[in-house]
Amino acid sequence: MDQTKIVTLENGYHLFTRKVNEGPVKLLCVHGGPGDNHEDFENFKMGLAGKGVEVYSYDQLGSYWSDQPDFSKPENQKFLNVEYYLDELEEVRQKLGLDNFYLLGHSWGGLLAQEYAAKYGEHLKGVIIESMIDNLDEYTENINREREEMFSPAEVDYMHECEAEDNYEDAMYQEMVKKLYSVYLIRHPENSPHHLVSTTNTQIYNYFQGNNEFMMVGKLTEWDFRDRLKEITVPTLLTVGEFDTMPLDAVRRMHKTLKNSRMVVTPDGGHCHHIDNPKAFFASLYKFIDDVENGKI
């Protein structure tokens, strides 16, 4: 039976959690953003229906369905770091009673999944890192290359001028970002959840990322996991979209480093390839889980 549950953290805040489907295999999904929410995984119910996989997801602190403290207040800025969200993930695991489970992290969630697998790997059967690499330097290089390939030098200069002036509401700038998103972020938005209002917490997103996906200037520029990647020893699925914002070469390097890993590229998929091409994505995801369950990985 599907279930919605509010969990109360030790810090007193409340988080929204959701369970769909029934089965002996447990899969916990961690959303991206930062500042997005569990609705990113709505199609997991249908995508894994009848596969014996219980899918859990939750909204991180500050995300749409959970408590949203005002992060502009100094006393709340202690939450704006990777360590807090990593510890929060472990507390959610405990509150949900999960162990010997699979962890899937998308984008920012994939960053947390890497950190979690290194620190708390004893609780995992396997980890799925979706559309995330182990550092932000190569990501920044790739998104700059992608917009240089899409636009003329004059258009790229125009974007840089808008960014230097914090003029993100400029109509032409917005159109260019929209075009980039339509190719590299979500290629099939008709498959996405829709709201009449924005559900992204921009306080969190802007602090960690910047104004948009093609402007990496936030706190996460300091994150680099390359030297620690080898600490992940559980079976790992590296899944990326054919047209992802994440560089495929970096994913291939990660695959070579992680001896117990598999890499899959989803065709006609962007950064949110589980939305763009769910048929291909869920086929590869379930094959990974089934292979781990049967000792083939």
C-alpha positions as CSV (number, residue, x, y, z in Angstrom):
1,M,0.0,0.0,0.0
2,D,1.3,3.5,-0.9
3,Q,2.0,5.7,2.1
4,T,2.7,9.3,3.0
5,K,4.5,9.9,6.3
6,I,5.8,13.0,8.1
7,V,9.0,12.3,10.0
8,T,10.3,14.5,12.8
9,L,14.0,15.1,12.8
10,E,16.1,15.4,16.0
11,N,16.4,19.2,15.2
12,G,12.6,19.5,15.4
13,Y,11.9,20.0,11.7
14,H,9.4,17.9,9.8
15,L,10.1,16.2,6.5
16,F,7.6,14.8,4.0
17,T,8.2,11.1,2.9
18,R,6.5,8.9,0.4
19,K,6.4,5.2,-0.2
20,V,5.0,3.6,-3.4
21,N,4.7,-0.1,-4.5
22,E,5.3,-3.2,-2.4
23,G,8.1,-5.7,-2.4
24,P,11.2,-7.1,-0.6
25,V,13.6,-4.7,-2.4
26,K,13.9,-1.2,-0.9
27,L,14.9,1.8,-3.0
28,L,15.4,5.2,-1.4
29,C,15.5,8.2,-3.9
30,V,17.1,11.5,-3.1
31,H,16.0,14.5,-5.2
32,G,18.1,17.1,-7.0
33,G,18.2,20.8,-7.0
34,P,19.3,21.6,-4.4
35,G,15.8,22.8,-3.5
36,D,13.7,20.6,-5.7
37,N,11.4,17.8,-4.3
38,H,10.3,14.2,-4.3
39,E,7.9,14.8,-7.3
40,D,11.0,14.2,-9.5
41,F,10.3,10.5,-8.9
42,E,6.6,10.4,-9.5
43,N,7.0,8.1,-12.5
44,F,9.0,5.5,-10.4
45,K,5.6,4.0,-9.2
46,M,4.7,3.0,-12.8
47,G,8.3,2.4,-14.0
48,L,8.9,-0.2,-11.3
49,A,5.3,-1.5,-11.0
50,G,5.2,-5.3,-10.4
51,K,8.9,-5.5,-9.9
52,G,8.9,-6.1,-6.2
53,V,10.6,-2.8,-5.5
54,E,9.3,-0.5,-2.7
55,V,10.3,3.1,-3.7
56,Y,10.8,5.6,-0.9
57,S,11.4,9.4,-1.5
58,Y,11.4,12.5,0.7
59,D,11.7,16.2,0.6
60,Q,14.8,17.6,2.1
61,L,14.7,20.4,4.6
62,G,13.6,23.6,2.8
63,S,12.0,21.7,-0.1
64,Y,8.4,22.2,-1.1
65,W,6.5,19.6,1.0
66,S,8.8,19.7,4.1
67,D,9.4,22.5,6.6
68,Q,11.0,25.6,5.0
69,P,13.0,27.6,7.4
70,D,14.1,31.1,6.3
71,F,17.7,30.5,5.3
72,S,18.4,34.2,5.2
73,K,18.4,34.2,9.0
74,P,21.9,33.6,10.4
75,E,20.7,30.8,12.8
76,N,19.4,28.8,9.8
77,Q,22.5,29.1,7.6
78,K,24.1,26.2,9.6
79,F,21.9,23.9,7.5
80,L,23.3,25.1,4.2
81,N,26.1,22.6,3.7
82,V,26.7,19.1,2.4
83,E,27.4,17.7,5.8
84,Y,23.9,18.6,7.1
85,Y,22.1,17.1,4.2
86,L,24.2,13.9,4.4
87,D,23.4,13.5,8.1
88,E,19.7,14.3,7.3
89,L,19.7,11.5,4.7
90,E,21.1,9.0,7.3
91,E,18.4,10.2,9.8
92,V,15.7,9.7,7.3
93,R,17.0,6.2,6.6
94,Q,16.7,5.4,10.3
95,K,13.3,7.0,10.6
96,L,12.0,4.9,7.7
97,G,13.6,1.7,9.1
98,L,15.6,1.0,6.0
99,D,18.7,-1.2,5.9
100,N,20.3,-3.4,3.2
101,F,18.7,-1.1,0.7
102,Y,19.4,0.7,-2.6
103,L,20.1,4.4,-2.7
104,L,19.4,6.5,-5.8
105,G,20.5,10.1,-6.0
106,H,19.7,12.4,-8.9
107,S,22.0,15.4,-9.6
108,W,22.6,17.1,-6.2
109,G,21.1,13.9,-4.8
110,G,23.8,12.0,-6.7
111,L,26.4,14.1,-4.9
112,L,24.8,13.1,-1.5
113,A,24.6,9.4,-2.7
114,Q,28.4,9.4,-3.3
115,E,29.1,10.9,0.1
116,Y,26.6,8.4,1.7
117,A,28.0,5.3,0.0
118,A,31.5,6.3,1.3
119,K,30.4,7.0,4.9
120,Y,27.5,4.6,5.4
121,G,28.1,1.9,2.8
122,E,27.4,-0.8,5.3
123,H,23.7,-0.1,5.0
124,L,23.6,-0.4,1.2
125,K,23.1,-3.2,-1.3
126,G,23.9,-0.8,-4.1
127,V,24.0,2.8,-5.1
128,I,22.6,4.5,-8.3
129,I,24.3,7.8,-9.2
130,E,22.0,9.5,-11.8
131,S,23.3,12.5,-13.7
132,M,26.1,13.4,-11.3
133,I,29.8,13.3,-11.4
134,D,32.4,13.5,-8.6
135,N,33.4,17.1,-9.0
136,L,32.0,20.4,-10.3
137,D,35.0,21.6,-12.2
138,E,34.4,19.2,-15.1
139,Y,30.6,20.0,-15.0
140,T,31.3,23.7,-15.3
141,E,33.6,23.1,-18.3
142,N,30.9,21.0,-19.9
143,I,28.0,23.4,-19.5
144,N,30.2,26.2,-20.9
145,R,31.0,24.1,-23.9
146,E,27.4,23.2,-24.4
147,R,26.3,26.8,-24.6
148,E,29.2,27.7,-26.8
149,E,28.1,25.0,-29.2
150,M,24.5,26.2,-29.2
151,F,25.0,29.9,-29.5
152,S,27.2,32.3,-31.4
153,P,30.1,34.0,-29.7
154,A,28.1,37.3,-29.5
155,E,25.2,35.5,-27.9
156,V,27.4,33.8,-25.3
157,D,29.0,37.3,-24.6
158,Y,25.4,38.6,-24.1
159,M,24.7,35.9,-21.6
160,H,28.0,36.7,-19.7
161,E,27.0,40.4,-19.7
162,C,23.6,39.7,-18.2
163,E,25.2,37.4,-15.5
164,A,27.9,40.0,-14.6
165,E,25.1,42.6,-14.1
166,D,22.8,40.1,-12.2
167,N,20.3,40.8,-15.0
168,Y,18.7,37.4,-15.0
169,E,15.2,38.6,-15.8
170,D,16.3,39.9,-19.2
171,A,13.9,38.5,-21.8
172,M,16.6,37.4,-24.3
173,Y,18.7,35.8,-21.6
174,Q,15.6,33.9,-20.3
175,E,14.9,32.7,-23.9
176,M,18.5,31.4,-24.2
177,V,18.4,29.6,-20.9
178,K,15.0,28.1,-21.9
179,K,16.6,26.8,-25.2
180,L,19.5,25.2,-23.3
181,Y,17.1,23.5,-20.9
182,S,15.0,22.1,-23.8
183,V,18.1,20.2,-25.1
184,Y,20.2,19.4,-22.1
185,L,17.9,19.5,-19.0
186,I,14.5,18.1,-19.9
187,R,13.9,17.2,-23.5
188,H,10.4,15.9,-23.0
189,P,8.7,18.3,-20.5
190,E,5.4,16.8,-21.3
191,N,6.4,13.9,-19.1
192,S,7.1,16.1,-16.1
193,P,4.9,17.0,-13.1
194,H,3.3,20.4,-13.6
195,H,2.4,23.1,-11.1
196,L,0.9,26.6,-11.4
197,V,3.6,27.9,-9.1
198,S,7.3,27.2,-8.8
199,T,8.1,24.5,-6.3
200,T,11.9,25.1,-6.2
201,N,13.3,26.7,-3.1
202,T,15.5,29.4,-4.8
203,Q,17.2,30.3,-1.5
204,I,18.8,26.9,-1.4
205,Y,19.3,26.6,-5.1
206,N,20.9,30.0,-5.6
207,Y,23.2,29.4,-2.6
208,F,24.6,26.1,-3.8
209,Q,24.3,26.4,-7.6
210,G,23.6,29.9,-8.9
211,N,20.8,31.4,-10.9
212,N,20.4,28.5,-13.3
213,E,21.8,25.2,-14.4
214,F,24.3,26.9,-16.8
215,M,25.8,29.1,-14.2
216,M,27.8,27.2,-11.6
217,V,29.0,29.9,-9.1
218,G,27.5,28.7,-5.8
219,K,29.0,26.9,-2.8
220,L,29.1,23.6,-4.6
221,T,32.0,24.8,-6.7
222,E,34.1,23.8,-3.6
223,W,33.0,20.2,-3.7
224,D,35.4,17.7,-5.2
225,F,35.1,13.9,-4.5
226,R,37.6,12.6,-7.0
227,D,40.2,11.6,-4.4
228,R,37.5,9.8,-2.3
229,L,35.6,8.1,-5.1
230,K,37.5,4.8,-4.6
231,E,36.0,4.6,-1.1
232,I,32.7,3.5,-2.7
233,T,32.8,-0.3,-2.7
234,V,29.2,-1.3,-3.1
235,P,27.8,-2.2,-6.6
236,T,27.3,1.1,-8.4
237,L,25.2,2.1,-11.4
238,L,26.3,5.3,-13.2
239,T,23.4,6.4,-15.3
240,V,23.5,9.5,-17.5
241,G,21.6,11.0,-20.4
242,E,22.9,11.1,-23.9
243,F,22.5,14.9,-23.9
244,D,23.2,15.4,-20.2
245,T,24.8,18.5,-18.6
246,M,27.2,16.1,-17.0
247,P,30.2,15.2,-19.2
248,L,30.2,11.6,-20.4
249,D,34.0,11.5,-20.3
250,A,33.9,12.1,-16.5
251,V,31.3,9.4,-16.0
252,R,33.6,7.0,-18.0
253,R,36.5,7.9,-15.8
254,M,34.4,7.2,-12.7
255,H,33.4,3.8,-14.2
256,K,37.0,2.9,-14.6
257,T,37.8,3.9,-11.0
258,L,34.8,2.1,-9.5
259,K,35.7,-1.6,-10.2
260,N,32.2,-2.7,-9.0
261,S,30.3,-0.4,-11.3
262,R,28.2,-0.3,-14.5
263,M,27.7,2.7,-16.8
264,V,24.5,3.2,-18.8
265,V,23.8,6.1,-21.2
266,T,20.0,6.7,-21.8
267,P,19.3,7.7,-25.4
268,D,17.3,10.9,-26.1
269,G,17.8,11.9,-22.5
270,G,19.0,15.1,-20.8
271,H,19.9,15.7,-17.2
272,C,16.5,14.4,-16.2
273,H,16.7,11.3,-18.4
274,H,14.4,9.2,-16.2
275,I,11.7,11.7,-17.3
276,D,12.8,12.0,-20.9
277,N,13.1,8.3,-21.7
278,P,11.5,6.4,-18.8
279,K,11.3,3.1,-20.8
280,A,15.0,2.9,-21.3
281,F,15.9,4.3,-17.9
282,F,13.7,1.9,-15.9
283,A,14.9,-1.1,-17.9
284,S,18.5,-0.4,-17.0
285,L,17.7,0.5,-13.4
286,Y,15.7,-2.7,-12.8
287,K,18.4,-4.8,-14.6
288,F,21.0,-3.4,-12.3
289,I,18.9,-4.1,-9.2
290,D,18.0,-7.6,-10.4
291,D,21.6,-8.4,-11.2
292,V,22.8,-7.3,-7.8
293,E,20.0,-9.4,-6.2
294,N,21.1,-12.4,-8.1
295,G,24.8,-12.0,-7.5
296,K,25.7,-11.0,-11.1
297,I,27.4,-7.8,-10.0
